[in-house]
Amino acid sequence: MKFIEKNGKGLALCLAIALPSWLLGRVFPVIGGAVIAILAGMGVTLLLKDKSAVESGVKFTSKKILQWAVILLGFGLNLNVVWQTGKESLPIIVCTITTSLVIAYVLHRAMHIPGRISTLVGVGSSICGGSAIAATAPVIGADDEEVAQAISVIFFFNVLAAVLFPTFGYLLGFDTASGGAFGVFAGTAINDTSSVTAAAATWDSMWGLGSATLDKAVTVKLTRTIAIIPITLVLAFVRAKRERSKEGPQVSFRQIFPFFILYFLGASLITTAAMRCGVSAAVFHPLKELSKFLIVMAMAAIGLNTNIVKLVKTGGKPILLGLCCWAGITGVSLLMQHVMHIW
């Protein structure tokens, strides 16, 4: 009862924003419900003169519910299928992730971009957009404005990729009789699932390939998603080591260890074991949808905690960082595919 009294109003407000945002996201998948929810939250917060009544619930939603969403995301991963279909693209994935993280670190140092923003944009660009940002934010202690800024940058380049990549692929000479090469390209060079599916589905439609490109691209994308696990663990270790070197209260590795990532892995293992025993993938579909909705709800909370004026004023460098990461990932993906004779 105390939990409801403390967090009920904030949870209700986030839910009220999330529901229409989620529905609109299904109508406009290239934009996605998460981005719509952030923008709506930013708009609503401008109208609230006193947020004290909803503050606790909004904070709970942006932190705890976000972690639950990441855990449920694991139910969409059959590790056997991911491995069998994704091993061809694994070298490309490793190289693109490394490229993005190196670019983010170099520009962080060279352009004095805040460390947490650089990390979120680098991880979001290289792994899986909003989901990777959601998983990384609590590990590195990012605040809601930093998360909103990173999501905004990722969204901008998501839309560009979804619109431009099918034409770009045709101009580059990707095989139009098979969706394999473009599927690998979309799955490794586009960061968010919504835009990966949009670009791959467009390629299928352009050349009458059914869902061949889409199936390939989504599986490659799921393989990238697994990288959330080692990346968050490494970031937790680095943060703990950095905090121990500072004066003042000490932060142990155990305090910031991302236990929810272990639950994410557990959910993936449950899915894998169940499907090996003959359970249909459709059984886990509601959990995947719930995960997507909870991410939208958490993004609504992040929007409510974001100062849009400050976001616009400080957005230039993160956008340039996102552009460089995006260009680097695209170039490395094409180079690796050429070297491996995929394209």
Secondary structure, 3 states (H helix, E strand, C coil): CHHHHHHHHHHHHHHHHHHHHHHHHHHCCCCCHHHHHHHHHHHHHHHCCCCHHHHHHHHHHHHHHHHHHHHHHHHHCCHHHHHHHHCCCHHHHHHHHHHHHHHHHHHHHHHCCCHHHHHHHHHHHHCCCHHHHHHHHHHHCCCHHHHHHHHHHHHHHHHHHHHHHHHHHHHHCCCCCCCHHHHHHHHHHCCCHHHHHHHHHHHHHHHCCCCHHHHHHHHHHHHHHCCHHHHHHHHHHHHHHHHHCCCCCCCCHHHHCCHHHHHHHHHHHHHHHHHHCCCCHHHHHHHHHHHHHHHHHHHHHHHHCCCHHHHHHCCHHHHHHHHHHHHHHHHHHHHHHHHCCCC
